[in-house]
Amino acid sequence: MCYAKSGPTRGHGEMSTDDWKRLISDTAEVGVKKVQFTGGQPTLHPEFEALVNRALVLGLTVRVYSNLYRVKLERWELFMRPRVTVATSYYSDDPAEHERVTNRRGSHAATRANIVEALRCGISCRSAPSRSSRGSAPRRHARSCSPSAPTGSSPTGSAASAAARSTSRAPATCAAGVPRAGR
């Protein structure tokens, strides 16, 4: 369950998959070039891959805004496709503070590990500075996903930064054998 009180136990809204596909088609028809899938956790939608594929077939660029808490293996391959980027919220470099915001024990380590994996796989990843549920700014926002710079560049000094800088030395495969993105 998402800290924002949404999730798979609450359904996926009133729109059918065909409704979403029509909306994506209409969006492309009027000239929109980029779409963002967000939620709760959009990757949990049963037709998530079909909806992303619909957008890609229509020439749209896709951003998936995910908490990156849990990423299914098949999602890494989708995230590595051309014109697909990933965005997430990394609330703090302090695990306790991040977990207070998400109300999920272990979320800091899981999110951070998946940010590092995304960068290692050559996936374009962005992180949005966020405020905690109490309205206070995070102690320090660790920008491992490079909020305004190309993938792989970030402030120096953090371990996530070092991982980001090492993407050029990444192995040919990532995430359980998925071939690394050739971007």
MOMO-V512562 format. One record per residue. N is the residue number from 1. RES is the residue in three letters. PSI is psi in radians with two decimals (NA if undefined). Layout:
N & RES & PSI
N & RES & PSI
This chain:
1 & MET & 2.42
2 & CYS & 2.56
3 & TYR & -0.35
4 & ALA & 0.26
5 & LYS & 0.57
6 & SER & 2.82
7 & GLY & 3.14
8 & PRO & -0.40
9 & THR & -0.18
10 & ARG & 0.15
11 & GLY & -3.07
12 & HIS & 0.50
13 & GLY & -3.07
14 & GLU & -0.24
15 & MET & 2.38
16 & SER & 2.94
17 & THR & -0.72
18 & ASP & -0.66
19 & ASP & -0.80
20 & TRP & -0.74
21 & LYS & -0.70
22 & ARG & -0.74
23 & LEU & -0.74
24 & ILE & -0.76
25 & SER & -0.78
26 & ASP & -0.68
27 & THR & -0.82
28 & ALA & -0.69
29 & GLU & -0.62
30 & VAL & 0.02
31 & GLY & 0.05
32 & VAL & 2.44
33 & LYS & -0.35
34 & LYS & 2.45
35 & VAL & 2.68
36 & GLN & 2.25
37 & PHE & 2.14
38 & THR & -3.05
39 & GLY & -2.42
40 & GLY & -2.07
41 & GLN & 1.70
42 & PRO & -0.45
43 & THR & -0.21
44 & LEU & -0.21
45 & HIS & 2.33
46 & PRO & -0.40
47 & GLU & 0.38
48 & PHE & -0.89
49 & GLU & -0.71
50 & ALA & -0.67
51 & LEU & -0.72
52 & VAL & -0.78
53 & ASN & -0.67
54 & ARG & -0.83
55 & ALA & -0.75
56 & LEU & -0.73
57 & VAL & -0.57
58 & LEU & 0.08
59 & GLY & 0.16
60 & LEU & 2.62
61 & THR & 2.45
62 & VAL & 2.27
63 & ARG & 2.30
64 & VAL & 2.02
65 & TYR & 1.90
66 & SER & 2.67
67 & ASN & -0.17
68 & LEU & 0.46
69 & TYR & -0.86
70 & ARG & 2.26
71 & VAL & 2.05
72 & LYS & 2.58
73 & LEU & -0.72
74 & GLU & -0.35
75 & ARG & -0.56
76 & TRP & -0.74
77 & GLU & -0.72
78 & LEU & -0.76
79 & PHE & -0.43
80 & MET & -0.10
81 & ARG & 2.61
82 & PRO & 2.53
83 & ARG & 0.26
84 & VAL & 2.25
85 & THR & 2.85
86 & VAL & 2.49
87 & ALA & 2.65
88 & THR & 2.96
89 & SER & 2.18
90 & TYR & 1.72
91 & TYR & -0.50
92 & SER & 2.69
93 & ASP & -0.14
94 & ASP & 1.96
95 & PRO & -0.73
96 & ALA & -0.70
97 & GLU & -0.79
98 & HIS & -0.78
99 & GLU & -0.48
100 & ARG & -0.70
101 & VAL & -0.81
102 & THR & -0.28
103 & ASN & 0.64
104 & ARG & 1.98
105 & ARG & 2.33
106 & GLY & -0.03
107 & SER & -0.60
108 & HIS & -0.90
109 & ALA & -0.73
110 & ALA & -0.79
111 & THR & -0.80
112 & ARG & -0.78
113 & ALA & -0.67
114 & ASN & -0.51
115 & ILE & -0.84
116 & VAL & -0.74
117 & GLU & -0.73
118 & ALA & -0.83
119 & LEU & -0.68
120 & ARG & -0.57
121 & CYS & -0.01
122 & GLY & 0.33
123 & ILE & 2.27
124 & SER & 2.13
125 & CYS & 2.38
126 & ARG & 2.63
127 & SER & 2.32
128 & ALA & 2.23
129 & PRO & 2.40
130 & SER & 2.76
131 & ARG & 2.64
132 & SER & 2.93
133 & SER & -0.30
134 & ARG & 0.00
135 & GLY & -0.06
136 & SER & 2.64
137 & ALA & 2.60
138 & PRO & 2.66
139 & ARG & -0.83
140 & ARG & 2.21
141 & HIS & 1.99
142 & ALA & 2.00
143 & ARG & 0.98
144 & SER & -0.41
145 & CYS & 0.27
146 & SER & 1.38
147 & PRO & -0.55
148 & SER & 0.21
149 & ALA & 2.90
150 & PRO & 2.70
151 & THR & 2.37
152 & GLY & -0.17
153 & SER & 2.40
154 & SER & 3.02
155 & PRO & 2.54
156 & THR & 2.73
157 & GLY & -0.60
158 & SER & 2.77
159 & ALA & -0.66
160 & ALA & -0.65
161 & SER & -0.78
162 & ALA & -0.72
163 & ALA & -0.71
164 & ALA & -0.74
165 & ARG & -0.38
166 & SER & 0.06
167 & THR & -0.51
168 & SER & -0.32
169 & ARG & 0.18
170 & ALA & 2.61
171 & PRO & 2.95
172 & ALA & -0.32
173 & THR & 2.80
174 & CYS & 2.97
175 & ALA & 1.17
176 & ALA & 0.76
177 & GLY & 0.01
178 & VAL & 2.28
179 & PRO & 2.43
180 & ARG & 2.51
181 & ALA & 2.40
182 & GLY & 1.16
183 & ARG & NA
